[in-house]
Amino acid sequence: MGQKEELKQRVIAKRKELEAQIARLRADSSEASRKEVERLQKQLNHARETIKQNWDKVTDDAAKKINEWLKK
C-alpha cells in the first residue's frame, strides 16, 4: 500500500471514529455534549471534504496538513 493510500485509509478510519463519538454524545442531552457534537461535526465535515479530494493529486504540503489533523 502506498503512502497516499495509507493516508486515505487513516482519514476514513478517523471519519468513522468521529461518527461513533458523535452518536454516543447525541444520546446525552447536556449542553456540554451538544457543544462537543458541534466541534466533532466540524472535524467530520473536514474529513469528508478531505476524502473527496483526488488522492493522486495530494501534494506533500496537503499530506502534511492531513497528518497534523489526524493527530488531533
C-alpha positions, 0 to 999 in steps of 0.5 A: 500500500502506498503512502497516499493510500495509507493516508486515505485509509487513516482519514476514513478510519478517523471519519468513522471514529468521529461518527461513533463519538458523535452518536454516543454524545447525541444520546446525552442531552447536556449542553456540554455534549451538544457543544462537543457534537458541534466541534466533532461535526466540524472535524467530520465535515473536514474529513469528508471534504478531505476524502473527496479530494483526488488522492493522486493529486495530494501534494506533500504540503496537503499530506502534511496538513492531513497528518497534523489533523489526524493527530488531533 
